[in-house]
Amino acid sequence: MSNLAIVGHNAPPSTIELTEATITALSDWMKDNPVIETEEQAREAKLLCDRAKVGLDEIEAERDKSVRPLNEQVAAINAKYKALHNTDQKKPGTFDRIFIELKARVTAFLLKEEQRRIREAEEAAARAAEAERIAREADERDRLAKENAAAGELDIDVAEVTKEADTAFAEFEKASRFADRAERDTKVKLGGGFGRASSLRTVETLHLDSYNLALKAIGPHPKIEEAILFAAREYRKARGALPPGVSTTQERKL
């Protein structure tokens, strides 16, 4: 056997190996003592508890020692890059703030252009509606003229009335196509650059208008309870007591 093998064999057990041995000892003792009934058992359990606490502290200390340099390195890297760009929208970097301002200016233009196109679409729709009214009236005159001519009424220029109706209908069709196109074009798309065309999109933002109404409608919810209890602790830190509606219980634990 080589010297390296001997050294490795005689090396002290690692923290993880010691922890595994402690876990086995605790498990074996608990199998043999499902219920603590005597002071002797309690003292043995106390010794195991102390051993477990030491083991847990050692595991955490070794883990922290192993990852701390890596965490510090990661933190330094994150600080370097997040100073420019941070995915946390509440803590934008320099690049983020400039980009946000640029997008705000483009958004302002697109909103203004969209409103202009909406007004044009509404005006086109109104013109189409008026053209439709004129066309229907011309069509009705054409129908009446043909009926009256068939009944023997004189001095009726059926051809002229029909021509007027056809012209009015053509104008209506033209105005209708223009209105449809104007309606489709209300969605502004900004081309150019090397990415996809930019356009406005609808983003939903929820606003809490009434705590009482919302809580009453939603009812009990674990996340709401967690948030309220968190806020209650902050309230107690600031005012020295829990807010009305929140109580506390105390439990004796090891």
C-alpha positions in Angstrom: 0.0 0.0 0.0 1.4 3.4 -1.0 2.0 6.3 1.5 -0.8 8.3 -0.2 -3.2 5.5 0.4 -2.2 5.3 4.1 -2.6 9.0 4.5 -5.9 9.1 2.8 -7.1 6.1 4.9 -6.0 7.8 8.2 -7.6 11.2 7.3 -10.2 12.4 9.8 -13.8 12.0 8.7 -15.3 14.9 6.9 -18.0 17.1 8.3 -20.5 15.4 6.0 -19.4 11.9 7.1 -19.7 13.0 10.8 -23.2 14.4 10.0 -24.3 11.2 8.5 -23.0 9.3 11.5 -25.0 11.7 13.8 -28.1 11.2 11.7 -27.8 7.4 12.1 -27.3 7.7 15.8 -30.3 10.0 16.2 -32.5 7.7 14.1 -31.4 4.5 15.9 -32.1 6.1 19.3 -35.5 7.4 18.2 -36.4 3.9 17.0 -35.6 2.5 20.4 -37.3 5.4 22.3 -40.5 6.3 20.4 -41.7 8.1 23.6 -39.6 9.8 26.2 -40.9 8.7 29.6 -38.0 9.0 32.0 -35.5 11.6 33.0 -32.7 9.3 31.9 -34.2 9.1 28.4 -34.6 12.9 28.4 -30.9 13.4 29.3 -29.9 11.0 26.5 -32.1 13.0 24.1 -30.6 16.3 25.4 -27.1 15.0 24.6 -28.3 14.0 21.1 -29.9 17.4 20.6 -26.7 19.1 21.6 -24.8 16.9 19.2 -27.3 17.6 16.5 -27.0 21.4 17.0 -23.3 21.2 16.8 -23.5 19.2 13.6 -26.0 21.6 12.0 -23.8 24.5 12.9 -20.7 22.8 11.4 -22.5 21.9 8.2 -23.7 25.5 7.8 -20.3 26.9 8.6 -18.6 24.6 6.1 -21.2 25.3 3.5 -20.8 29.1 4.0 -17.0 28.8 3.9 -17.2 26.9 0.6 -19.7 29.2 -1.1 -18.8 32.6 0.4 -15.9 33.3 -2.1 -18.2 32.2 -4.9 -21.1 34.3 -3.6 -18.8 37.3 -3.3 -17.5 36.8 -6.8 -21.1 36.5 -8.1 -22.1 39.6 -6.2 -19.2 41.6 -7.7 -20.1 40.4 -11.2 -23.8 41.2 -10.6 -22.9 44.7 -9.3 -20.8 45.4 -12.3 -23.4 44.5 -14.8 -26.5 45.5 -12.9 -25.1 49.0 -12.6 -25.9 49.2 -16.4 -28.8 46.8 -16.7 -31.0 45.3 -13.9 -33.9 43.0 -14.6 -35.4 44.3 -11.3 -37.6 47.1 -12.6 -37.5 48.8 -9.2 -33.7 49.2 -9.4 -32.9 50.2 -13.0 -29.3 50.6 -14.2 -27.9 53.5 -16.2 -28.6 51.8 -19.5 -32.1 50.9 -18.3 -33.0 54.5 -17.4 -31.8 55.9 -20.7 -33.7 53.2 -22.6 -36.9 53.9 -20.5 -36.7 57.5 -21.4 -36.2 56.7 -25.1 -39.2 54.3 -25.0 -41.3 57.0 -23.3 -40.6 59.4 -26.1 -41.4 56.8 -28.8 -44.6 55.9 -26.9 -45.7 59.5 -26.7 -45.3 59.8 -30.5 -47.2 56.5 -31.1 -50.0 57.5 -28.8 -50.3 60.9 -30.6 -50.3 59.2 -34.0 -52.8 56.6 -32.9 -55.2 59.3 -31.7 -54.8 61.1 -35.0 -55.6 58.0 -36.9 -58.6 57.2 -34.7 -60.0 60.6 -35.4 -59.5 60.1 -39.1 -61.2 56.7 -38.9 -64.1 58.2 -37.0 -64.4 61.0 -39.6 -64.2 58.4 -42.4 -66.9 56.3 -40.8 -69.1 59.3 -40.5 -68.6 60.2 -44.2 -69.3 56.5 -45.1 -72.5 56.7 -43.1 -73.6 59.9 -44.8 -72.7 58.4 -48.2 -74.9 55.4 -47.4 -77.8 57.6 -46.5 -77.5 59.5 -49.8 -77.2 56.2 -51.7 -80.3 54.8 -50.0 -82.3 58.0 -50.7 -81.1 57.9 -54.4 -82.0 54.2 -54.6 -85.5 55.0 -53.2 -86.0 57.8 -55.8 -84.9 55.4 -58.5 -87.4 52.8 -57.4 -90.2 55.4 -57.2 -89.4 56.9 -60.5 -89.5 53.4 -62.2 -92.8 52.7 -60.5 -94.3 56.0 -61.5 -93.1 55.6 -65.1 -94.6 52.2 -65.3 -97.9 53.7 -64.0 -97.9 56.1 -66.9 -96.6 59.3 -65.3 -94.9 61.6 -67.8 -91.8 63.7 -67.7 -89.8 61.2 -65.6 -86.2 60.8 -66.7 -85.7 57.2 -65.4 -82.2 57.0 -66.9 -81.0 60.1 -65.1 -82.5 59.0 -61.8 -80.9 55.6 -62.2 -77.6 57.2 -63.0 -77.8 59.3 -59.9 -78.5 56.2 -57.8 -75.6 54.3 -59.3 -73.3 57.3 -58.7 -74.4 57.6 -55.1 -73.9 53.9 -54.6 -70.4 54.0 -56.1 -69.5 56.9 -53.8 -70.9 55.0 -50.8 -68.7 51.9 -51.7 -65.7 54.1 -52.1 -66.3 55.9 -48.7 -66.9 52.5 -47.1 -63.6 51.0 -48.4 -61.8 54.1 -47.2 -63.4 53.9 -43.7 -62.5 50.2 -43.5 -58.9 50.9 -44.4 -58.7 53.8 -41.9 -60.1 51.6 -39.2 -57.4 48.9 -39.9 -54.7 51.6 -39.9 -55.5 52.9 -36.4 -52.9 50.4 -35.1 -49.7 52.2 -35.6 -46.6 50.2 -36.5 -43.2 51.8 -36.5 -40.8 50.1 -38.9 -37.1 50.6 -39.6 -34.1 49.5 -37.6 -33.2 45.8 -37.5 -35.8 44.4 -35.2 -39.5 43.8 -35.4 -41.9 46.7 -36.1 -42.7 48.6 -32.9 -46.3 49.0 -31.9 -48.3 49.9 -28.8 -49.7 47.1 -26.7 -52.2 47.1 -23.9 -50.7 46.4 -20.5 -52.9 45.6 -17.6 -52.2 47.2 -14.2 -54.2 46.3 -11.2 -55.1 49.0 -8.7 -56.3 48.4 -5.1 -59.3 50.7 -4.7 -60.7 49.3 -1.5 -59.0 46.9 0.9 -62.3 46.0 2.6 -64.2 45.2 -0.6 -61.3 43.2 -2.1 -60.7 41.2 1.0 -64.4 40.5 1.4 -64.7 39.3 -2.2 -61.5 37.2 -2.2 -62.0 35.7 1.2 -59.4 33.8 3.2 -56.2 33.2 1.2 -52.8 32.0 2.5 -50.8 34.6 0.6 -53.1 37.4 1.9 -52.7 36.1 5.5 -48.9 35.9 5.1 -48.8 39.5 3.8 -51.1 40.8 6.6 -49.0 39.0 9.3 -45.8 40.5 7.8 -47.4 44.0 7.9 -48.6 43.3 11.5 -45.0 42.6 12.6 -43.9 45.9 11.0 -46.8 47.7 12.7 -45.7 46.3 16.1 -42.1 47.4 15.5 -43.3 50.9 14.9 -46.1 51.2 17.5 -45.3 48.6 20.1 -48.4 46.5 19.7 -50.2 44.4 17.1 -52.9 46.0 15.1 -56.6 45.2 15.8 -57.6 42.0 14.2 -54.3 40.3 14.8 -53.6 38.2 17.9 -50.6 36.2 19.2 -50.2 32.9 21.0 -47.1 31.7 22.8 -45.8 28.1 22.8 -43.1 26.6 24.9 -40.6 24.9 22.7 -37.1 23.5 23.0 
